[in-house]
Amino acid sequence: MNELFHRPKELGEVLKLVFSIIKSHFSKLIGIYLVLVAPIYLLDAIIMGLTGVELIGDQSLSATWYESIISTSTPAPLQEGSVWLTITGIISGMVLLPIAYGAVFFAMSHIRNSETYTTSSVIKQSLARFWPIFGSHLLFFLILSGLTFVFLIPVAMFGVISPNIMILSFIGFAILVGYWITRWSFYLIKVTLGEEAPGFSKSWDFTDDYVWPLMGFYIVIFLITMLINTVIEYLFGFLLGNGVLQMFVLNITTLLTSLIFFVGYSVKYFDVKARRGEW
């Protein structure tokens, strides 16, 4: 395992290593998410139940099976608990998940060095960096939201002139933002490792000369996780309908795909270090 970490790898090798690590360390790695994030998802399920959402959603007799699956309508009772679900969503997305990401990276560092670790030990390591991780993640979210807002305005304006110009503008916008995100993408690892927050400049320098391969990797790993989420969503949407149980299963699936993405992200970080000769 160490030899693979310490030399540059092709995309296929990276993906093989990602799934090999997840297979070998699954209980400890998924345990990070189960400890930190799963309780929030359980609370969401309780809130949905208390607001009248059925455990297993009803399938409309007037709708075909595929219409029921592709339906994106929200159960009316769920709207009553939307405020609480928004609060829990902010807590999980802005506070707990970044800490989970940090814990996964600490676990990956131990794996790379063939060191023993426990779920609780890497969570404690991540919590020790709570404020830098939280502050950097919040700043990244605000910057990304601002960029999206600023660039979507001219895209919408071009749409009034011509749909073709709008499409080209949107593609250009996506590439530009994707470039920036890729250059900043390792900010969280840099901050987790104890470097000065928010870590954007460190990540920018670190990714120099590796932007396009990194962007390609992110697209591939995103497509893999999106495919898993989509298959699970349609499968359990068909079996369970649009109810509490289906939403809980989808949330847990999101934890799994998040784990896949972040293990891949960590492996790619080590890969870039090897390419830069920093071992």
C-alpha positions, 0 to 999 in steps of 0.5 A: 500500500505504501509503495502505491502512495509514494509514486505517481498513479494513472487514473485507473490505479487511483480508482483501484486504490480508492476502492481497495482502501474502502474495502479494507477499512470500511467499518472505521471509515464509514464509522466516522460518518455514522458517529458525526452525521448519521444522528442528524439524518435520524433526527430528520427522519423523526421530524418528518414522521412527526409532521405526518410523512408516511414511513413508506410513501403511498403510490398513486393508483392513477400513476404508472410505476415509472411516473411514481419513481420520477416524481419529485413532488414533496409530501405536503406534511414535509413542508411543515417541518421544513424550517427544522430540516433546513436547520439540521441541513445547515448543521450537517453540511456546514459543521459536521461534514467538514469535520468528518472530511478532516477525520477521513483525511487523518485516517488516510494519513495513518493508512498511508503510513501503515499506522493503526488508528481508531474511528474515535482517534481521527475524529478527535484529531479533526475536532482539534482543528474545528475552528480553522476547518469550519471557518475555511469551509464557510469562507469557501462556501460563501466565495463559491456562492458569490461566484455563482451569483455573479456569473449566472447574471450575465449568462441569464442576460445572454439567454435573452439575446440568444439561447446559443450564446447562453449555452456557450456562456454557461459552458465557459462559466462552468469551466472557469468556476471548475478551474478555480474550484480545482485550484482551491480544492485542497484547502481543506487538507492544508488546513486540516494538516495545521497550515494557516487557514483558509489554505486557498493560496497553499492549494493554489500553489500546490495544484500548479501544473496539475489542474486539468488532470485533477479536474478530470479526476473530479469529474470521473469520481463525481459521475461514479457517485452520482450514478450510485445515488441515482440507482439507489434513489430510483430503486428505493423510490420504486420499492418504498415510495416517497416516504420517511424510510426512502429519504433515510436510505438516500441520506445514508447512501449519500454518506457512502458516496461522500466517503468514496469521493473523499477517499478519492480526494485524499488519494489524489492529494497524495498522488500530486505530492508524489508527482511534485517529488515531495516525499 
